[in-house]
Structure formats: structure tokens, C-alpha cells
Amino acid sequence: MKLLEGQTVGIDLGTTYSSIAQLDDKGNALCIQNAEDKVITPSIVILSEDGKVIVGPSPERVSVEPPQNVVEAIKREMGNPDFYIVYQNKKLTPEFISALILKKLKQDAEKHIGSITNAVVTVPYYFNDVRRKATQDAGRIAGLNVIDIINEPTAATLAYAWEMGELGRPDIEQKEKTILVYDLGGGTFDVTVVRYTPTNFRVLATDGDVMLGGLDWTRRLVDYVSEQFAKKFGMDPRESPEALQALSQECEQAKRNLSSKAQTPINAYYNGKNLTLSLTRGDYERMTADLMQRTQDTTELVLQQAGVTPDGLDEVVLVGGSTYMPVVRQMLKEVCRREPSTKVKPEEAVAQGAAIHAAIMEARATGGESRMARAVINRLRSVSTTDVNSHALGVKITDPGDRTRKINHIMINKNTALPFSVTQRFVTTSDNQQRIHVSILQGDAVDPLACEQIGDFRITSLPANLPKGSPVEVTYSYDANGRIHVTAKELTGNRVASTEIVREKMKTEGDIDVMTELAAGYHVE
């Protein structure tokens, strides 16, 4: 991706909070303050009835707004073609809402560093290709040249190794370190095992859940309080959008209080009735134990997939604001047999790592002489990375054991080091077959309907009288940038067809232009 003239930054586009960072001329990865003098911005958008668009409002501002005007956790809908919000007779997609958040980050940061044109944007490791494309589209709609999409745990590893003074140092001992990155944010969860030296780092294994995060812990509290309210008064505050919004804010604050206090009160008000409960940290941890167990299961699975024992870990790095819950540290200490590191700030590490990755690209593309010191440039240029794919790639075929059904045949397993290419041979399923349809699937499930179809193409005009069982060769390739290339060749007549899953083509240029123009018309406050 070509860099445009202007500042280059890294952005953590989070479910509940977002931040923007840049590597300064001395090599410090710094998060940039917003207009409210904070380095993290709530990923909340208020679409007011008077036409004002407010991004990152305070809890107090949210509390006085009608619930139907408040958009939260839009990241969970990224890539969902069926989700939209109607505002001023226009259908606003998740990409568009996310673009408004990016626009806020961009305009606030520009007051500190000047015009921003290029950005690296982060995504959860477990985002599939459709969600990644949607994130890239959001950046473009916000007026950013998205030079790369980087996985959040990879970014956090960059931040950690850079902060430790180890990354980009060919002059020191090239000793390997293995770390586990536990990333529990507001709406998504990832665990990744990374092995790195001062000049190279590679991902060994990763897994996660794009529908698990701090929001689920808050909702569990909301459900508990609502049930207690209903028992006492025979009414459920969840039935009222206004009462639910107020209670959600109350429970969110209670959740945060319990990270530092052993006990906290929770107040619920609905229909003239008021209930105050005193909740202990122990009670809270018991009612959310199944959520924590899900993260523990994933952590143990990723260690197993990476072939790393707890004793083989050099460090456990915490990422995401939800890792402030004491139970997270307690669980990781038991599973990984070590105290988690506190050397990076959980809520800032991802943006800082994205900024480092952006600076690496900047240094390689331009030299960066005008902005960064020569020593910083040399350090950035010495870093190389090896990533893995977070989802398996397969092709839809007829089940050899049951000709009446289709299955997903895995071509590239998840956690395969990139770049990677594989060729396999298949056969036609009927006599005189006229065309071959190649359907590209992303996912581990055998059932194609449980996978994401991310592309397809056809070989047509096959030779006449082609017998059943004629060979077809299919090649799947994953390049270092995460782009997918697929080629199919019918070997009897040597007819070839291919496709490339290109992230930029998620929406047509016309779609992007229309949404970009629409976004430019909204003044983000």
C-alpha cells in the first residue's frame, strides 16, 4: 500500500473504547489525546434528532439521550450485511458508524500532529476476512489511507517488545522469548502465543471469540439486578429502554468498582420503584464464572496448539480494559504459572503497537528522514514478522462418502505460517460436465453453511464428452499480507480460472464514494 503525504498513525478501533497513537521522532510510541484530554475515546455514537453527531460522549451525556439515538458496540456488527441504522432517512451501515468514530479520532489527533492521511487499523485476530474488509472500508470512508490491517495481539506484542527495548536491536543477543498475549476487551477476546527475537517475531497459535468481552460481564450484572428487581416489585426494568440504559451504566460502573473494591452498591430505578443491592466481588465472580471459564479454555487450547507448556512461557501480557478484573490475573497465574506482566498499559498497548507497525512501513517506504531519527529508522527497518492465518480456508466439494451432500474440504489449516501455498487434486463428479464451480470457504466446520463464503469462480467451456472423474487441480495461496489467491485448472483441456480475495473490493468504489461524501457532511462533535 502506497503512503500518501501527511502523518502516519496507528489506530485501535475498539468495541467500547478506541485510541490513536504515533511513534515520535525519538522512537516513543505515544497515544494522542482527544479533545477531552484523554487518550482513549468511548466507541459510542449519538445520532441526535437535531442532526448532531456526537462521538465518544461521557456517561452523563449518554444518560440524557433517548436510547434509540445511542449506538454502542458497533464493532460486533462489522461485516454484517443485514445490520443498519436508519437516521435521517438514510441506512447507516456498521462500516459507516465505525467511520464516524475514526473521524473523531483523526480530527482530534490532527490538532496535535497535523494532517493525518495514513493509518494502520487493528482488528481482533479472530476477525474473518469479511470483518477485516469492513474495517478497511470504514477507514476509507473516514478519509484515511489504510495502509494495513494488523491483528490486535500482534500489535500488543510489538508494543511490549519495543517498550522492553528489545525489538529492532540486531546489536544485542538474539535470544528467543515466548509470550502469551491475553486480550480481553470490551467486546472481543483473543489469546495468542508469540515467539520473538530482537529482529523477528512470529505467531505460533491464536484463537478467540468476537462475541465475548467486558460487555458480557456487564450484561450478566444487568440480568442479575433486573431479576432481583422483578422478584421484589413484579416489574422488570429491562422492559423499558430508558431504564435499561440507566441500569447498564450503573452496572458498568459497579463492574469497574469491583476491580479495586471488595464490595459496591448497585441502584436500580424503574416505574417509581427503587432497589439498592450490595454486591461483593465474590458474588460477581461466581455469577460470571462461566464467562471466565471460556477464556481459560481458549488459553489452554492455544498453548496446546502452539506446542508450548506454561513453563515455556517467558511472559504473559495483558491487553484490553477488561483485564483489570482481578479474577483474570488470578486465572492466568494458575494456568500459566506466573504473574502477568504490567509493563504495558492494557488499554493503550494495541494502539501503540499499531503505531510501531505503521512506523516500520513508513521507514521502509520513505526512509522517514524528515520525521524520525536515523537510529529509530534503522531499528524499525531491522524488524521482520511472520504471521499466521486465524481461520481455516476450504473448498466446497461433494462428500466422497455421501454423494448427496456438500462438505467443506480444508485446504489451509488455521495457525499456518504465512505466506503459504498448497495444491490438491480433485475430480469432476459427472460425465460431460460443462463447468466447475469453486466456492472458497473460511472456517473449520465440515458443513459449508457453518462457514463464511468469501469468494467463488467458475471454469467454463470444458472439453466435450469429458468423462466423470477427470482431474482438476486447485491451488490455494495465502500471501504475507493476508490476501488469498485461488486457482483451478482442469487438466484434460488445460482450462484455468482464478480469483483473488482482495480486501479493498469489499464494496464497490461507488459505494465507498457515496459513504465518504455522506460522512464528510456530518460534523462530528
Secondary structure, 3 states (H helix, E strand, C coil): CCCCCCEEEEEECCCCEEEEEEECCCCCEEECCCCCCCCCEECCEEECCCCCEEECCCHHHHHCCCHHHEECCHHHHCCCCCCCEEECCEEECHHHHHHHHHHHHHHHHHHHHCCEEEEEEEECCCCCHHHHHHHHHHHHHCCCEEEEEEEHHHHHHHHHHHHCCCCCCCCCCCCCEEEEEEEECCCCEEEEEEEECCCEEEEEEEEEECCCCHHHHHHHHHHHHHHHHHHHHCCCHHHCHHHHHHHHHHHHHHHHHCCCCCEEEEEEEECCEEEEEEEEHHHHHHHCHHHHHHHHHHHHHHHHHHCCCHHHCCEEEEECHHHHCHHHHHHHHHHHCCCCECCCCCCCHHHHHHHHHHHHHHHHHHCCCCCCCHHHHHHHHCCEEECECCCCEEEEEECCCCCCCEEEEEEECCCCECCEEEEEEEECCCCCCCCEEEEEEECCCCCHHHCEEEEEEEECCCCCCCCCCCEEEEEEEECCCCCEEEEEEECCCCEEEEEEECHHHCCCHHHHHHHHHHHHHCCEC
